[in-house]
Amino acid sequence: MTQKEFEERTELKLTADNYTEVETCYMNTDLDKDAFCKLWMKNPAALKEIEQKNGVSS
């Protein structure tokens, strides 16, 4: 997912550095773009937990 796609789905504007964190988290889950963005808006900490359960540490 590109930064533009993320911003369009979430209506958030991020710096390139902040998006890098989002992208890393997204790539370490098996969620599709829409599901990821919805969960990011509701509870970004839950995504970090999913990422950790997939055996990836930041």
mmCIF file as Biopython writes it, N, C-alpha, C and O atoms, coordinates in Angstrom:
data_model
#
loop_
_atom_site.group_PDB
_atom_site.id
_atom_site.type_symbol
_atom_site.label_atom_id
_atom_site.label_alt_id
_atom_site.label_comp_id
_atom_site.label_asym_id
_atom_site.label_entity_id
_atom_site.label_seq_id
_atom_site.pdbx_PDB_ins_code
_atom_site.Cartn_x
_atom_site.Cartn_y
_atom_site.Cartn_z
_atom_site.occupancy
_atom_site.B_iso_or_equiv
_atom_site.auth_seq_id
_atom_site.auth_asym_id
_atom_site.pdbx_PDB_model_num
ATOM 1   N N  . MET A ? 1  ? 0.855   -1.166  0.000  1.0 0.0 1  A 1 
ATOM 2   C CA . MET A ? 1  ? 0.000   0.000   0.000  1.0 0.0 1  A 1 
ATOM 3   C C  . MET A ? 1  ? 0.906   1.235   0.000  1.0 0.0 1  A 1 
ATOM 4   O O  . MET A ? 1  ? 1.919   1.281   0.697  1.0 0.0 1  A 1 
ATOM 5   N N  . THR A ? 2  ? 0.527   2.203   -0.774 1.0 0.0 2  A 1 
ATOM 6   C CA . THR A ? 2  ? 1.308   3.434   -0.817 1.0 0.0 2  A 1 
ATOM 7   C C  . THR A ? 2  ? 0.840   4.397   0.275  1.0 0.0 2  A 1 
ATOM 8   O O  . THR A ? 2  ? -0.224  4.219   0.868  1.0 0.0 2  A 1 
ATOM 9   N N  . GLN A ? 3  ? 1.648   5.404   0.522  1.0 0.0 3  A 1 
ATOM 10  C CA . GLN A ? 3  ? 1.267   6.422   1.503  1.0 0.0 3  A 1 
ATOM 11  C C  . GLN A ? 3  ? -0.016  7.110   1.048  1.0 0.0 3  A 1 
ATOM 12  O O  . GLN A ? 3  ? -0.898  7.391   1.860  1.0 0.0 3  A 1 
ATOM 13  N N  . LYS A ? 4  ? -0.115  7.377   -0.237 1.0 0.0 4  A 1 
ATOM 14  C CA . LYS A ? 4  ? -1.314  8.037   -0.761 1.0 0.0 4  A 1 
ATOM 15  C C  . LYS A ? 4  ? -2.554  7.172   -0.521 1.0 0.0 4  A 1 
ATOM 16  O O  . LYS A ? 4  ? -3.594  7.687   -0.111 1.0 0.0 4  A 1 
ATOM 17  N N  . GLU A ? 5  ? -2.456  5.878   -0.769 1.0 0.0 5  A 1 
ATOM 18  C CA . GLU A ? 5  ? -3.588  4.979   -0.531 1.0 0.0 5  A 1 
ATOM 19  C C  . GLU A ? 5  ? -3.989  4.984   0.942  1.0 0.0 5  A 1 
ATOM 20  O O  . GLU A ? 5  ? -5.175  5.030   1.269  1.0 0.0 5  A 1 
ATOM 21  N N  . PHE A ? 6  ? -2.991  4.936   1.828  1.0 0.0 6  A 1 
ATOM 22  C CA . PHE A ? 6  ? -3.271  4.965   3.262  1.0 0.0 6  A 1 
ATOM 23  C C  . PHE A ? 6  ? -3.968  6.262   3.645  1.0 0.0 6  A 1 
ATOM 24  O O  . PHE A ? 6  ? -4.966  6.245   4.366  1.0 0.0 6  A 1 
ATOM 25  N N  . GLU A ? 7  ? -3.450  7.377   3.167  1.0 0.0 7  A 1 
ATOM 26  C CA . GLU A ? 7  ? -4.026  8.678   3.502  1.0 0.0 7  A 1 
ATOM 27  C C  . GLU A ? 7  ? -5.446  8.821   2.958  1.0 0.0 7  A 1 
ATOM 28  O O  . GLU A ? 7  ? -6.305  9.402   3.621  1.0 0.0 7  A 1 
ATOM 29  N N  . GLU A ? 8  ? -5.699  8.303   1.771  1.0 0.0 8  A 1 
ATOM 30  C CA . GLU A ? 8  ? -7.049  8.369   1.208  1.0 0.0 8  A 1 
ATOM 31  C C  . GLU A ? 8  ? -8.030  7.532   2.019  1.0 0.0 8  A 1 
ATOM 32  O O  . GLU A ? 8  ? -9.174  7.940   2.219  1.0 0.0 8  A 1 
ATOM 33  N N  . ARG A ? 9  ? -7.600  6.384   2.479  1.0 0.0 9  A 1 
ATOM 34  C CA . ARG A ? 9  ? -8.479  5.490   3.240  1.0 0.0 9  A 1 
ATOM 35  C C  . ARG A ? 9  ? -8.732  5.991   4.659  1.0 0.0 9  A 1 
ATOM 36  O O  . ARG A ? 9  ? -9.821  5.797   5.201  1.0 0.0 9  A 1 
ATOM 37  N N  . THR A ? 10 ? -7.735  6.631   5.260  1.0 0.0 10 A 1 
ATOM 38  C CA . THR A ? 10 ? -7.851  7.035   6.669  1.0 0.0 10 A 1 
ATOM 39  C C  . THR A ? 10 ? -8.113  8.523   6.858  1.0 0.0 10 A 1 
ATOM 40  O O  . THR A ? 10 ? -8.486  8.957   7.948  1.0 0.0 10 A 1 
ATOM 41  N N  . GLU A ? 11 ? -7.920  9.300   5.808  1.0 0.0 11 A 1 
ATOM 42  C CA . GLU A ? 11 ? -8.020  10.764  5.865  1.0 0.0 11 A 1 
ATOM 43  C C  . GLU A ? 11 ? -6.999  11.369  6.822  1.0 0.0 11 A 1 
ATOM 44  O O  . GLU A ? 11 ? -7.208  12.451  7.371  1.0 0.0 11 A 1 
ATOM 45  N N  . LEU A ? 12 ? -5.883  10.649  7.015  1.0 0.0 12 A 1 
ATOM 46  C CA . LEU A ? 12 ? -4.765  11.150  7.815  1.0 0.0 12 A 1 
ATOM 47  C C  . LEU A ? 12 ? -3.681  11.647  6.871  1.0 0.0 12 A 1 
ATOM 48  O O  . LEU A ? 12 ? -3.535  11.129  5.763  1.0 0.0 12 A 1 
ATOM 49  N N  . LYS A ? 13 ? -2.932  12.631  7.295  1.0 0.0 13 A 1 
ATOM 50  C CA . LYS A ? 13 ? -1.765  13.101  6.540  1.0 0.0 13 A 1 
ATOM 51  C C  . LYS A ? 13 ? -0.535  12.803  7.379  1.0 0.0 13 A 1 
ATOM 52  O O  . LYS A ? 13 ? -0.418  13.260  8.516  1.0 0.0 13 A 1 
ATOM 53  N N  . LEU A ? 14 ? 0.375   12.037  6.811  1.0 0.0 14 A 1 
ATOM 54  C CA . LEU A ? 14 ? 1.567   11.619  7.548  1.0 0.0 14 A 1 
ATOM 55  C C  . LEU A ? 14 ? 2.832   12.122  6.867  1.0 0.0 14 A 1 
ATOM 56  O O  . LEU A ? 14 ? 2.861   12.349  5.657  1.0 0.0 14 A 1 
ATOM 57  N N  . THR A ? 15 ? 3.867   12.288  7.667  1.0 0.0 15 A 1 
ATOM 58  C CA . THR A ? 15 ? 5.183   12.542  7.096  1.0 0.0 15 A 1 
ATOM 59  C C  . THR A ? 15 ? 5.704   11.222  6.545  1.0 0.0 15 A 1 
ATOM 60  O O  . THR A ? 15 ? 5.179   10.158  6.870  1.0 0.0 15 A 1 
ATOM 61  N N  . ALA A ? 16 ? 6.716   11.291  5.728  1.0 0.0 16 A 1 
ATOM 62  C CA . ALA A ? 16 ? 7.313   10.071  5.176  1.0 0.0 16 A 1 
ATOM 63  C C  . ALA A ? 16 ? 7.827   9.166   6.288  1.0 0.0 16 A 1 
ATOM 64  O O  . ALA A ? 16 ? 7.683   7.946   6.211  1.0 0.0 16 A 1 
ATOM 65  N N  . ASP A ? 17 ? 8.426   9.754   7.320  1.0 0.0 17 A 1 
ATOM 66  C CA . ASP A ? 17 ? 8.944   8.965   8.444  1.0 0.0 17 A 1 
ATOM 67  C C  . ASP A ? 17 ? 7.813   8.248   9.184  1.0 0.0 17 A 1 
ATOM 68  O O  . ASP A ? 17 ? 7.933   7.070   9.523  1.0 0.0 17 A 1 
ATOM 69  N N  . ASN A ? 18 ? 6.719   8.964   9.431  1.0 0.0 18 A 1 
ATOM 70  C CA . ASN A ? 18 ? 5.594   8.343   10.124 1.0 0.0 18 A 1 
ATOM 71  C C  . ASN A ? 18 ? 4.965   7.243   9.278  1.0 0.0 18 A 1 
ATOM 72  O O  . ASN A ? 18 ? 4.542   6.214   9.806  1.0 0.0 18 A 1 
ATOM 73  N N  . TYR A ? 19 ? 4.904   7.458   7.971  1.0 0.0 19 A 1 
ATOM 74  C CA . TYR A ? 19 ? 4.327   6.430   7.109  1.0 0.0 19 A 1 
ATOM 75  C C  . TYR A ? 19 ? 5.199   5.179   7.079  1.0 0.0 19 A 1 
ATOM 76  O O  . TYR A ? 19 ? 4.680   4.072   6.935  1.0 0.0 19 A 1 
ATOM 77  N N  . THR A ? 20 ? 6.496   5.333   7.210  1.0 0.0 20 A 1 
ATOM 78  C CA . THR A ? 20 ? 7.396   4.172   7.225  1.0 0.0 20 A 1 
ATOM 79  C C  . THR A ? 20 ? 6.982   3.203   8.326  1.0 0.0 20 A 1 
ATOM 80  O O  . THR A ? 20 ? 6.997   1.989   8.120  1.0 0.0 20 A 1 
ATOM 81  N N  . GLU A ? 21 ? 6.616   3.722   9.482  1.0 0.0 21 A 1 
ATOM 82  C CA . GLU A ? 21 ? 6.160   2.879   10.593 1.0 0.0 21 A 1 
ATOM 83  C C  . GLU A ? 21 ? 4.863   2.158   10.219 1.0 0.0 21 A 1 
ATOM 84  O O  . GLU A ? 21 ? 4.705   0.968   10.492 1.0 0.0 21 A 1 
ATOM 85  N N  . VAL A ? 22 ? 3.939   2.887   9.593  1.0 0.0 22 A 1 
ATOM 86  C CA . VAL A ? 22 ? 2.670   2.296   9.159  1.0 0.0 22 A 1 
ATOM 87  C C  . VAL A ? 22 ? 2.941   1.191   8.135  1.0 0.0 22 A 1 
ATOM 88  O O  . VAL A ? 22 ? 2.394   0.093   8.239  1.0 0.0 22 A 1 
ATOM 89  N N  . GLU A ? 23 ? 3.774   1.485   7.164  1.0 0.0 23 A 1 
ATOM 90  C CA . GLU A ? 23 ? 4.067   0.525   6.108  1.0 0.0 23 A 1 
ATOM 91  C C  . GLU A ? 23 ? 4.719   -0.742  6.659  1.0 0.0 23 A 1 
ATOM 92  O O  . GLU A ? 23 ? 4.381   -1.851  6.244  1.0 0.0 23 A 1 
ATOM 93  N N  . THR A ? 24 ? 5.638   -0.576  7.579  1.0 0.0 24 A 1 
ATOM 94  C CA . THR A ? 24 ? 6.299   -1.728  8.195  1.0 0.0 24 A 1 
ATOM 95  C C  . THR A ? 24 ? 5.276   -2.602  8.907  1.0 0.0 24 A 1 
ATOM 96  O O  . THR A ? 24 ? 5.289   -3.826  8.775  1.0 0.0 24 A 1 
ATOM 97  N N  . CYS A ? 25 ? 4.400   -1.965  9.654  1.0 0.0 25 A 1 
ATOM 98  C CA . CYS A ? 25 ? 3.355   -2.698  10.362 1.0 0.0 25 A 1 
ATOM 99  C C  . CYS A ? 25 ? 2.441   -3.411  9.364  1.0 0.0 25 A 1 
ATOM 100 O O  . CYS A ? 25 ? 2.120   -4.585  9.549  1.0 0.0 25 A 1 
ATOM 101 N N  . TYR A ? 26 ? 2.027   -2.718  8.321  1.0 0.0 26 A 1 
ATOM 102 C CA . TYR A ? 26 ? 1.143   -3.299  7.303  1.0 0.0 26 A 1 
ATOM 103 C C  . TYR A ? 26 ? 1.790   -4.520  6.650  1.0 0.0 26 A 1 
ATOM 104 O O  . TYR A ? 26 ? 1.141   -5.550  6.469  1.0 0.0 26 A 1 
ATOM 105 N N  . MET A ? 27 ? 3.048   -4.402  6.307  1.0 0.0 27 A 1 
ATOM 106 C CA . MET A ? 27 ? 3.739   -5.495  5.634  1.0 0.0 27 A 1 
ATOM 107 C C  . MET A ? 27 ? 3.916   -6.716  6.545  1.0 0.0 27 A 1 
ATOM 108 O O  . MET A ? 27 ? 4.114   -7.829  6.058  1.0 0.0 27 A 1 
ATOM 109 N N  . ASN A ? 28 ? 3.848   -6.512  7.841  1.0 0.0 28 A 1 
ATOM 110 C CA . ASN A ? 28 ? 4.026   -7.606  8.790  1.0 0.0 28 A 1 
ATOM 111 C C  . ASN A ? 28 ? 2.709   -8.207  9.263  1.0 0.0 28 A 1 
ATOM 112 O O  . ASN A ? 28 ? 2.681   -8.998  10.205 1.0 0.0 28 A 1 
ATOM 113 N N  . THR A ? 29 ? 1.615   -7.826  8.601  1.0 0.0 29 A 1 
ATOM 114 C CA . THR A ? 29 ? 0.312   -8.446  8.867  1.0 0.0 29 A 1 
ATOM 115 C C  . THR A ? 29 ? -0.163  -9.066  7.562  1.0 0.0 29 A 1 
ATOM 116 O O  . THR A ? 29 ? 0.405   -8.819  6.498  1.0 0.0 29 A 1 
ATOM 117 N N  . ASP A ? 30 ? -1.198  -9.863  7.658  1.0 0.0 30 A 1 
ATOM 118 C CA . ASP A ? 30 ? -1.774  -10.438 6.438  1.0 0.0 30 A 1 
ATOM 119 C C  . ASP A ? 30 ? -3.138  -9.824  6.129  1.0 0.0 30 A 1 
ATOM 120 O O  . ASP A ? 30 ? -3.955  -10.421 5.427  1.0 0.0 30 A 1 
ATOM 121 N N  . LEU A ? 31 ? -3.372  -8.631  6.659  1.0 0.0 31 A 1 
ATOM 122 C CA . LEU A ? 31 ? -4.632  -7.926  6.424  1.0 0.0 31 A 1 
ATOM 123 C C  . LEU A ? 31 ? -4.620  -7.252  5.058  1.0 0.0 31 A 1 
ATOM 124 O O  . LEU A ? 31 ? -3.570  -6.843  4.563  1.0 0.0 31 A 1 
ATOM 125 N N  . ASP A ? 32 ? -5.818  -7.141  4.449  1.0 0.0 32 A 1 
ATOM 126 C CA . ASP A ? 32 ? -5.876  -6.369  3.213  1.0 0.0 32 A 1 
ATOM 127 C C  . ASP A ? 32 ? -5.870  -4.880  3.553  1.0 0.0 32 A 1 
ATOM 128 O O  . ASP A ? 32 ? -6.014  -4.501  4.715  1.0 0.0 32 A 1 
ATOM 129 N N  . LYS A ? 33 ? -5.705  -4.057  2.551  1.0 0.0 33 A 1 
ATOM 130 C CA . LYS A ? 33 ? -5.550  -2.607  2.763  1.0 0.0 33 A 1 
ATOM 131 C C  . LYS A ? 33 ? -6.713  -2.005  3.536  1.0 0.0 33 A 1 
ATOM 132 O O  . LYS A ? 33 ? -6.507  -1.248  4.485  1.0 0.0 33 A 1 
ATOM 133 N N  . ASP A ? 34 ? -7.937  -2.342  3.132  1.0 0.0 34 A 1 
ATOM 134 C CA . ASP A ? 34 ? -9.108  -1.746  3.780  1.0 0.0 34 A 1 
ATOM 135 C C  . ASP A ? 34 ? -9.233  -2.174  5.237  1.0 0.0 34 A 1 
ATOM 136 O O  . ASP A ? 34 ? -9.507  -1.352  6.111  1.0 0.0 34 A 1 
ATOM 137 N N  . ALA A ? 35 ? -9.033  -3.462  5.492  1.0 0.0 35 A 1 
ATOM 138 C CA . ALA A ? 35 ? -9.121  -3.956  6.870  1.0 0.0 35 A 1 
ATOM 139 C C  . ALA A ? 35 ? -8.035  -3.326  7.736  1.0 0.0 35 A 1 
ATOM 140 O O  . ALA A ? 35 ? -8.288  -2.931  8.874  1.0 0.0 35 A 1 
ATOM 141 N N  . PHE A ? 36 ? -6.835  -3.237  7.193  1.0 0.0 36 A 1 
ATOM 142 C CA . PHE A ? 36 ? -5.733  -2.636  7.938  1.0 0.0 36 A 1 
ATOM 143 C C  . PHE A ? 36 ? -6.057  -1.191  8.299  1.0 0.0 36 A 1 
ATOM 144 O O  . PHE A ? 36 ? -5.888  -0.784  9.448  1.0 0.0 36 A 1 
ATOM 145 N N  . CYS A ? 37 ? -6.517  -0.421  7.330  1.0 0.0 37 A 1 
ATOM 146 C CA . CYS A ? 37 ? -6.792  0.998   7.569  1.0 0.0 37 A 1 
ATOM 147 C C  . CYS A ? 37 ? -7.924  1.196   8.571  1.0 0.0 37 A 1 
ATOM 148 O O  . CYS A ? 37 ? -7.860  2.087   9.418  1.0 0.0 37 A 1 
ATOM 149 N N  . LYS A ? 38 ? -8.964  0.362   8.475  1.0 0.0 38 A 1 
ATOM 150 C CA . LYS A ? 38 ? -10.068 0.456   9.444  1.0 0.0 38 A 1 
ATOM 151 C C  . LYS A ? 38 ? -9.569  0.171   10.850 1.0 0.0 38 A 1 
ATOM 152 O O  . LYS A ? 38 ? -9.917  0.876   11.798 1.0 0.0 38 A 1 
ATOM 153 N N  . LEU A ? 39 ? -8.746  -0.872  10.980 1.0 0.0 39 A 1 
ATOM 154 C CA . LEU A ? 39 ? -8.222  -1.207  12.297 1.0 0.0 39 A 1 
ATOM 155 C C  . LEU A ? 39 ? -7.264  -0.132  12.786 1.0 0.0 39 A 1 
ATOM 156 O O  . LEU A ? 39 ? -7.247  0.182   13.977 1.0 0.0 39 A 1 
ATOM 157 N N  . TRP A ? 40 ? -6.468  0.435   11.891 1.0 0.0 40 A 1 
ATOM 158 C CA . TRP A ? 40 ? -5.548  1.510   12.275 1.0 0.0 40 A 1 
ATOM 159 C C  . TRP A ? 40 ? -6.327  2.679   12.876 1.0 0.0 40 A 1 
ATOM 160 O O  . TRP A ? 40 ? -5.904  3.269   13.870 1.0 0.0 40 A 1 
ATOM 161 N N  . MET A ? 41 ? -7.458  3.006   12.272 1.0 0.0 41 A 1 
ATOM 162 C CA . MET A ? 41 ? -8.261  4.134   12.755 1.0 0.0 41 A 1 
ATOM 163 C C  . MET A ? 41 ? -8.891  3.824   14.111 1.0 0.0 41 A 1 
ATOM 164 O O  . MET A ? 41 ? -9.036  4.718   14.945 1.0 0.0 41 A 1 
ATOM 165 N N  . LYS A ? 42 ? -9.260  2.577   14.335 1.0 0.0 42 A 1 
ATOM 166 C CA . LYS A ? 42 ? -9.918  2.196   15.587 1.0 0.0 42 A 1 
ATOM 167 C C  . LYS A ? 42 ? -8.913  1.947   16.709 1.0 0.0 42 A 1 
ATOM 168 O O  . LYS A ? 42 ? -9.109  2.385   17.843 1.0 0.0 42 A 1 
ATOM 169 N N  . ASN A ? 43 ? -7.820  1.226   16.371 1.0 0.0 43 A 1 
ATOM 170 C CA . ASN A ? 43 ? -6.920  0.786   17.433 1.0 0.0 43 A 1 
ATOM 171 C C  . ASN A ? 43 ? -5.550  0.396   16.876 1.0 0.0 43 A 1 
ATOM 172 O O  . ASN A ? 43 ? -5.287  -0.786  16.655 1.0 0.0 43 A 1 
ATOM 173 N N  . PRO A ? 44 ? -4.676  1.383   16.647 1.0 0.0 44 A 1 
ATOM 174 C CA . PRO A ? 44 ? -3.357  1.057   16.107 1.0 0.0 44 A 1 
ATOM 175 C C  . PRO A ? 44 ? -2.557  0.099   16.991 1.0 0.0 44 A 1 
ATOM 176 O O  . PRO A ? 44 ? -1.725  -0.659  16.491 1.0 0.0 44 A 1 
ATOM 177 N N  . ALA A ? 45 ? -2.802  0.133   18.284 1.0 0.0 45 A 1 
ATOM 178 C CA . ALA A ? 45 ? -2.077  -0.768  19.188 1.0 0.0 45 A 1 
ATOM 179 C C  . ALA A ? 45 ? -2.421  -2.228  18.888 1.0 0.0 45 A 1 
ATOM 180 O O  . ALA A ? 45 ? -1.576  -3.107  19.055 1.0 0.0 45 A 1 
ATOM 181 N N  . ALA A ? 46 ? -3.644  -2.493  18.449 1.0 0.0 46 A 1 
ATOM 182 C CA . ALA A ? 46 ? -4.038  -3.861  18.107 1.0 0.0 46 A 1 
ATOM 183 C C  . ALA A ? 46 ? -3.214  -4.372  16.930 1.0 0.0 46 A 1 
ATOM 184 O O  . ALA A ? 46 ? -2.868  -5.552  16.873 1.0 0.0 46 A 1 
ATOM 185 N N  . LEU A ? 47 ? -2.903  -3.486  15.997 1.0 0.0 47 A 1 
ATOM 186 C CA . LEU A ? 47 ? -2.072  -3.883  14.862 1.0 0.0 47 A 1 
ATOM 187 C C  . LEU A ? 47 ? -0.669  -4.242  15.309 1.0 0.0 47 A 1 
ATOM 188 O O  . LEU A ? 47 ? -0.072  -5.180  14.781 1.0 0.0 47 A 1 
ATOM 189 N N  . LYS A ? 48 ? -0.143  -3.517  16.264 1.0 0.0 48 A 1 
ATOM 190 C CA . LYS A ? 48 ? 1.189   -3.843  16.791 1.0 0.0 48 A 1 
ATOM 191 C C  . LYS A ? 48 ? 1.161   -5.221  17.447 1.0 0.0 48 A 1 
ATOM 192 O O  . LYS A ? 48 ? 2.126   -5.980  17.356 1.0 0.0 48 A 1 
ATOM 193 N N  . GLU A ? 49 ? 0.043   -5.540  18.110 1.0 0.0 49 A 1 
ATOM 194 C CA . GLU A ? 49 ? -0.081  -6.853  18.743 1.0 0.0 49 A 1 
ATOM 195 C C  . GLU A ? 49 ? -0.140  -7.955  17.676 1.0 0.0 49 A 1 
ATOM 196 O O  . GLU A ? 49 ? 0.490   -9.000  17.838 1.0 0.0 49 A 1 
ATOM 197 N N  . ILE A ? 50 ? -0.883  -7.732  16.599 1.0 0.0 50 A 1 
ATOM 198 C CA . ILE A ? 50 ? -0.943  -8.690  15.500 1.0 0.0 50 A 1 
ATOM 199 C C  . ILE A ? 50 ? 0.448   -8.888  14.908 1.0 0.0 50 A 1 
ATOM 200 O O  . ILE A ? 50 ? 0.866   -10.010 14.623 1.0 0.0 50 A 1 
ATOM 201 N N  . GLU A ? 51 ? 1.150   -7.783  14.731 1.0 0.0 51 A 1 
ATOM 202 C CA . GLU A ? 51 ? 2.504   -7.827  14.185 1.0 0.0 51 A 1 
ATOM 203 C C  . GLU A ? 51 ? 3.401   -8.689  15.071 1.0 0.0 51 A 1 
ATOM 204 O O  . GLU A ? 51 ? 4.169   -9.511  14.571 1.0 0.0 51 A 1 
ATOM 205 N N  . GLN A ? 52 ? 3.305   -8.501  16.374 1.0 0.0 52 A 1 
ATOM 206 C CA . GLN A ? 52 ? 4.144   -9.268  17.306 1.0 0.0 52 A 1 
ATOM 207 C C  . GLN A ? 52 ? 3.766   -10.755 17.284 1.0 0.0 52 A 1 
ATOM 208 O O  . GLN A ? 52 ? 4.641   -11.616 17.377 1.0 0.0 52 A 1 
ATOM 209 N N  . LYS A ? 53 ? 2.476   -11.057 17.162 1.0 0.0 53 A 1 
ATOM 210 C CA . LYS A ? 53 ? 2.049   -12.453 17.122 1.0 0.0 53 A 1 
ATOM 211 C C  . LYS A ? 53 ? 2.513   -13.150 15.860 1.0 0.0 53 A 1 
ATOM 212 O O  . LYS A ? 53 ? 2.629   -14.376 15.830 1.0 0.0 53 A 1 
ATOM 213 N N  . ASN A ? 54 ? 2.778   -12.383 14.822 1.0 0.0 54 A 1 
ATOM 214 C CA . ASN A ? 54 ? 3.313   -12.954 13.591 1.0 0.0 54 A 1 
ATOM 215 C C  . ASN A ? 54 ? 4.817   -13.162 13.686 1.0 0.0 54 A 1 
ATOM 216 O O  . ASN A ? 54 ? 5.466   -13.546 12.713 1.0 0.0 54 A 1 
ATOM 217 N N  . GLY A ? 55 ? 5.366   -12.903 14.874 1.0 0.0 55 A 1 
ATOM 218 C CA . GLY A ? 55 ? 6.783   -13.168 15.091 1.0 0.0 55 A 1 
ATOM 219 C C  . GLY A ? 55 ? 7.707   -12.080 14.610 1.0 0.0 55 A 1 
ATOM 220 O O  . GLY A ? 55 ? 8.894   -12.319 14.391 1.0 0.0 55 A 1 
ATOM 221 N N  . VAL A ? 56 ? 7.179   -10.902 14.447 1.0 0.0 56 A 1 
ATOM 222 C CA . VAL A ? 56 ? 7.998   -9.777  13.964 1.0 0.0 56 A 1 
ATOM 223 C C  . VAL A ? 56 ? 8.133   -8.781  15.090 1.0 0.0 56 A 1 
ATOM 224 O O  . VAL A ? 56 ? 7.148   -8.402  15.725 1.0 0.0 56 A 1 
ATOM 225 N N  . SER A ? 57 ? 9.345   -8.363  15.331 1.0 0.0 57 A 1 
ATOM 226 C CA . SER A ? 57 ? 9.551   -7.319  16.337 1.0 0.0 57 A 1 
ATOM 227 C C  . SER A ? 57 ? 10.114  -6.097  15.670 1.0 0.0 57 A 1 
ATOM 228 O O  . SER A ? 57 ? 10.962  -6.187  14.782 1.0 0.0 57 A 1 
ATOM 229 N N  . SER A ? 58 ? 9.637   -4.954  16.108 1.0 0.0 58 A 1 
ATOM 230 C CA . SER A ? 58 ? 10.064  -3.685  15.491 1.0 0.0 58 A 1 
ATOM 231 C C  . SER A ? 58 ? 11.433  -3.279  15.949 1.0 0.0 58 A 1 
ATOM 232 O O  . SER A ? 58 ? 11.942  -2.240  15.528 1.0 0.0 58 A 1 
#
